Structures are given as structure tokens and as C-alpha cells.
Amino acid sequence: MNNSIIEYIAKETHGKAYKSHRFCFDKELPFPSLTYDDNQTFTIRNDRYGETAPQKVTTSLEILAKTLQKQEKPIFSFFLDGSRRIYKVDDIEYQKRIFPIVGGQIGVACCERKSPDVFRKAILEKHLVLSVPSAADLGLHHDLALGKLVKDVNSSERLKRLGLHLSAILKYEAKKADKDKEEYMNLGTATIQDKMIECEKQVVDELVRKNLLHEDCYLIKDGSLQYPLATKSDFKDLAKYKANYRRVIGVSKSFNPEFSKDKQGRSNAAAIANLPLYHRTPAAVFQESRVGNVFFSVWYVRIRDAKVTDSPFSGIVKIEKVLVTKHEEENGLDSGEVDRITANIINERNPVCYGKDQRWANHLYPIYLTESYLKSQYLSDLHFINLF
């Protein structure tokens, strides 16, 4: 391969590369935007509660948290974070239309805490990917053609010399002529996001297969558990998802409070913002529209005093747990389990990463360490862009 990787892909797919400006898309947004960890649209179930003994007022977990800290080991031993960086690496012309070629670095890290003094990597997944439009001429057998492209790219002297390889060339749908470049970038980004989600699921599946998750050994996943499933009607997929996530808790540092509503459909935002320190809300039941027949128990807890935070929702995290059994779906999680999980999460808040991350008030320190480790594994933006 004498040409650049993008020029080679353009040649093999009967397109024309333009050598356009390359940049990290995550860092060149036109204006600041607020990003939530729970940006899906989901529906609250007004006919059910998320726990077996729901309270009309908030519940203080301060005493239980202190008691567990003295008498028991933490129930959380594994911590999972996944992220991706998105790049525009070129434009290619197909069928007299110009499409962006989207590049991505995907990282998924799971760290294990063996003891208070031992915190180490358990699993690390790293992938370099490209996403090309469906308008690319891949012949009759798209998957085989994409696989051959990946193999050819990885045989290039440049990648071999650097000890790097491309994990996949993904394909985004680009059939409508009325879409602009930003929409195509979003479509390409979505394919890379989906790839990252699959990597997260595979990491959880590996932990489950090794019997590392059980009643006294939970995993905290940074962000929401409400993944879209590949096929809503695939009951085997649903059953596996529920089984794998029995001992997994999702914790969102940033969340849209307007998604939480009371039984009358009114916003719970003010009630969440006014949570006293170490208090949790009653647990509610949510059903995410893309997931299918899966229900979640969701509640909020304040882990930092409002006096030391700079906004109403700083110091509050959102907690999610998949409802696994039919009894849980109908009656909610046992309130004792909700309290135990919440108290353990309160105990994970220290030490703080104050000054290291603007989200310090919402961070659980083991998750912060996992995020920091994962970020250290990325290629620099300039290095990644110049690969192609």
C-alpha cells in the first residue's frame, strides 16, 4: 500500500478522497453543550414502585453507611468505564455526493479493587475504528469487503511499524440526499458509540463467565445501564442481559432531572435538588423505549453537602439497577437492598478528586481512577489523525 490509508480505501470503494481538514470532533463543537450520562428517552411506570417498601419522604443512609463501613467489606469490587473519541479524518466523494469518513478511538476499562491498597486493571479493551458511508461501493458482499479492507489496512508498513492495527471498518447508513455533513458525522459517530457499548457488554459478560460477580461482589458501571438491544424480540438476548447485569449498578454523574417525574407526571427536579446530605429518593420504575421488555429501578442520592457544591445537582448521583426477576418487576427491589447499595455508594465518595475534575462533587473515587487510567491509554489526537 503506497498511498495513505484513506486514499487506499477511496480507491478500493470507487470514491475520491479530498484530503480535507482533519480534527477531533469532540473538541471542535461550535458552542458548549450539556451532556447527560442518561440521554435516552424513557418512560416512568406510574402503576409500579421501584422498591418493596416505598417511602413518601426521602431516606437517610448516614447511619447505615457508617455502620457498614465499620462492620463489612465494600460490596463493590469492580469498576467499569467506557468512552470514545471521534475524529473527522477526511471527505470522500461517492455518487457525486461528499461524505465524511469518521474515525474513532474506543476504550473500555474495568478495574478491580482487591483491597484498600490494591487497585488494578482487570480488563482493558482498546480499538481503533473507521466508519464509512453505505454509499461506498463495497460490491455484493459488504461484510466480506469490509473485512478485506481491514486486513489490507493492517498490512500497511505504517501501522505495522507503529505496532497498531485497525479493529474494524464500520458502515453508517447514508441513503438520503438531503442530509448535511454534520448529520452524517452524527450517523458515523453512532456506529462507533454502538461498538463501544458492545465492548462494555462483552467485558461484563467475561466477568460473569468467570463467576467474579456475586452477592458480595458488585460492579459499578459509570453511566446508564439502559443499553439499546440489537433486537427487541430476541428473548435470549433479553434473558442474557438481565442475568449478566444482576450484580451491576449504573451510576450517572450527570443526568437530566426532568426525566424523573412523580405519580402525577410532574417534574421531580426540585425534590432531587433539595435532597439533604446522604438522603436518597424513593426508587421508581423506568422502562426505556429502545431496550424492550426490561425494567429498571432508579433513584437518586446526595453524596456531597450542597454547601460545598456550585450547582443544584452537584453532589447528587443517579443510581440504576436492572429488575431481573418477575417478582422484582412487579414489586420492585427489596428496599433493604436499595439501602445497602446506596450506603455503599456513599462510602465510595472519598477521597475526592477536587481540583482534578470539574465534576469532582459527583465522582466516586474508584470510577475517577478508572476513567483516568482509561484516558492514559489513548493515542494523542495528532497521532491518531496522522495515521490515515
Residue pairs with C-beta under 8 A, 6 or more apart in sequence:
1 8
1 152
1 153
1 155
1 156
1 157
3 11
4 17
4 388
5 153
5 156
5 158
5 159
5 387
5 388
6 17
6 89
6 90
6 92
6 101
6 388
7 17
8 152
8 153
8 156
9 15
9 17
9 92
9 101
9 130
9 132
9 149
9 153
9 169
10 16
10 17
10 92
12 149
12 152
13 92
13 94
13 132
13 136
13 137
13 138
13 149
14 94
14 136
14 137
15 92
15 93
15 94
15 136
15 137
16 92
16 93
17 90
17 91
17 92
18 90
18 91
18 92
18 93
18 98
19 90
20 88
20 90
20 91
21 88
22 87
22 88
22 89
22 90
22 385
22 388
23 87
23 88
23 385
24 85
24 86
24 87
24 381
24 385
25 86
25 87
25 88
25 102
25 185
25 189
26 85
26 86
27 381
34 254
35 254
36 252
36 254
36 255
36 256
37 222
37 223
37 224
37 252
37 253
37 254
37 255
37 318
38 223
38 224
38 226
38 252
38 255
38 256
38 259
38 318
39 256
40 224
40 226
40 228
40 288
40 289
40 290
41 288
41 289
42 226
42 259
42 286
42 287
42 288
42 289
42 296
43 286
43 287
43 288
43 289
44 260
44 261
44 284
44 285
44 286
45 284
45 285
45 286
45 287
45 295
46 263
46 265
48 285
48 295
48 329
48 330
48 332
49 282
49 283
49 284
49 285
49 331
49 332
50 282
50 283
50 284
50 285
50 286
50 296
50 297
50 298
50 299
50 332
50 333
50 338
51 282
51 283
51 297
51 299
51 332
51 333
51 334
51 335
51 338
52 331
52 332
52 333
52 334
52 335
53 335
54 282
54 283
54 332
54 335
55 282
56 282
58 275
58 276
58 279
58 280
58 281
58 282
59 279
59 280
59 282
59 339
60 276
60 278
60 279
61 278
61 279
61 280
61 301
61 339
61 342
61 343
61 346
62 277
62 278
62 346
64 339
64 340
64 343
65 278
65 343
65 344
65 346
65 347
68 340
68 343
68 344
68 347
69 347
73 216
74 113
74 344
74 347
74 348
75 216
75 217
75 218
75 340
75 341
75 344
76 113
76 218
76 219
76 220
76 249
76 344
76 345
76 348
76 366
77 112
77 113
77 114
77 212
77 217
77 218
77 219
78 110
78 111
78 112
78 113
78 122
78 207
78 212
78 213
78 217
78 218
78 219
78 220
79 110
79 111
79 112
79 113
79 219
79 220
79 222
79 364
79 366
79 367
79 369
79 370
80 108
80 109
80 110
80 200
80 203
80 204
80 219
80 220
80 221
80 222
80 370
81 108
81 109
81 221
81 222
81 367
81 370
81 371
81 374
82 106
82 107
82 108
82 109
82 196
82 197
82 199
82 200
82 222
82 223
82 374
83 106
83 107
83 196
83 371
83 374
83 375
84 104
84 105
84 106
84 107
84 192
84 193
84 195
84 196
85 104
85 105
85 378
85 381
85 384
86 102
86 103
86 104
86 185
86 188
86 189
86 192
87 102
87 103
87 104
87 105
87 381
87 384
87 385
88 100
88 101
88 102
88 103
88 185
89 101
89 102
89 103
89 130
89 385
89 388
90 100
90 101
90 388
91 98
91 99
91 100
91 101
91 181
92 98
92 99
92 101
92 132
92 133
92 136
93 99
94 133
94 135
94 136
94 137
95 135
97 135
97 177
98 181
99 132
99 133
99 135
99 174
99 184
100 181
100 184
100 185
100 188
101 130
101 131
101 132
101 188
102 130
102 131
102 172
102 185
102 188
102 189
102 191
102 192
103 128
103 129
103 130
103 131
103 384
103 385
103 388
104 127
104 128
104 129
104 130
104 131
104 189
104 192
104 195
105 126
105 127
105 128
105 378
105 379
105 384
106 125
106 126
106 127
106 128
106 129
106 167
106 192
106 195
106 196
106 199
107 124
107 125
107 126
107 127
107 374
107 375
107 377
107 378
108 123
108 124
108 125
108 196
108 199
108 200
108 203
108 374
109 121
109 123
109 124
109 125
109 370
109 373
109 374
109 377
110 121
110 122
110 123
110 124
110 203
110 207
110 219
110 370
111 119
111 120
111 121
111 122
111 366
111 369
111 370
111 373
112 119
112 120
112 121
112 122
113 119
113 366
114 120
119 366
119 369
121 373
122 207
123 203
123 206
123 207
124 374
124 377
125 199
125 202
125 203
126 377
127 167
127 168
127 195
127 199
128 164
128 165
128 166
128 167
128 379
128 384
128 387
129 166
129 167
129 168
129 169
129 170
129 192
129 195
130 166
130 168
130 169
130 170
130 388
131 169
131 170
131 171
131 172
131 188
131 189
131 191
131 192
132 169
132 170
132 171
132 172
133 171
133 172
133 173
133 174
133 184
133 188
134 171
134 172
134 173
134 174
134 175
135 174
135 175
136 171
138 145
138 146
138 171
139 145
142 171
146 168
146 169
146 170
146 171
149 169
150 166
150 167
150 168
150 169
153 159
153 166
153 169
154 160
154 165
154 166
158 387
159 165
159 166
159 387
162 387
164 379
164 387
168 195
170 188
170 191
170 192
170 195
171 191
172 184
172 187
172 188
172 190
172 191
173 187
174 184
174 187
179 187
197 227
197 228
200 221
200 227
201 227
201 241
201 244
204 219
204 221
204 244
204 245
204 248
205 240
205 244
207 213
207 219
208 243
208 244
213 219
213 246
213 247
213 248
214 247
215 247
217 247
218 247
218 248
218 249
218 341
218 344
219 247
219 248
219 249
220 248
220 249
220 250
220 251
220 345
220 348
220 364
220 366
220 367
221 248
221 249
221 250
221 251
222 251
222 253
222 367
222 370
222 371
223 250
223 251
223 252
224 250
224 252
224 320
225 245
225 248
225 250
225 296
225 320
225 321
225 322
226 250
226 286
226 288
226 290
226 291
226 296
226 320
227 241
227 291
228 288
228 290
228 291
229 237
229 238
229 241
229 290
229 291
229 292
229 294
230 237
231 237
232 290
232 291
232 292
232 293
233 292
238 292
238 293
238 294
241 294
241 322
242 294
242 322
242 324
243 324
245 322
245 324
246 322
246 324
248 321
248 322
249 319
249 320
249 321
249 341
249 345
250 319
250 320
250 321
251 317
251 318
251 319
251 320
251 345
251 364
251 367
252 317
252 318
252 320
253 317
253 359
253 362
253 363
254 313
254 359
254 362
255 300
255 313
255 318
257 267
257 268
257 269
257 272
257 273
257 313
258 267
258 269
260 267
260 268
260 269
260 272
260 281
260 284
260 298
260 300
261 267
261 268
262 268
262 271
268 281
271 281
272 281
272 300
272 313
272 316
273 312
273 313
273 316
275 281
275 300
275 301
275 302
275 316
276 302
277 302
277 304
277 305
277 306
278 301
278 302
278 303
278 346
279 301
279 302
280 299
280 300
280 301
280 319
280 338
280 339
280 342
281 299
281 300
281 301
282 299
283 297
283 298
283 299
283 332
283 333
283 335
283 338
284 297
284 298
284 299
285 295
285 296
285 297
285 298
285 323
285 332
286 295
286 296
286 298
287 294
287 295
287 296
288 294
288 296
294 322
294 323
295 322
295 323
295 328
295 329
296 320
296 321
296 322
296 323
297 320
297 321
297 323
297 328
297 332
297 333
297 338
298 318
298 319
298 320
299 318
299 319
299 338
299 342
300 316
300 317
300 318
300 319
301 316
301 317
301 319
301 342
301 345
301 346
302 315
302 316
303 315
303 316
303 317
303 345
303 346
303 349
303 361
303 362
303 364
304 314
304 315
304 349
304 361
304 362
305 315
306 312
306 314
306 315
308 315
308 361
309 315
309 361
310 361
314 361
314 362
315 361
315 362
316 362
317 345
317 362
317 364
319 341
319 342
319 345
321 333
321 338
321 341
323 329
323 332
323 333
345 364
348 364
348 365
348 366
348 367
349 363
349 364
349 365
350 365
351 365
352 360
352 363
352 365
353 360
353 363
353 365
353 368
354 360
356 368
357 363
357 368
378 384
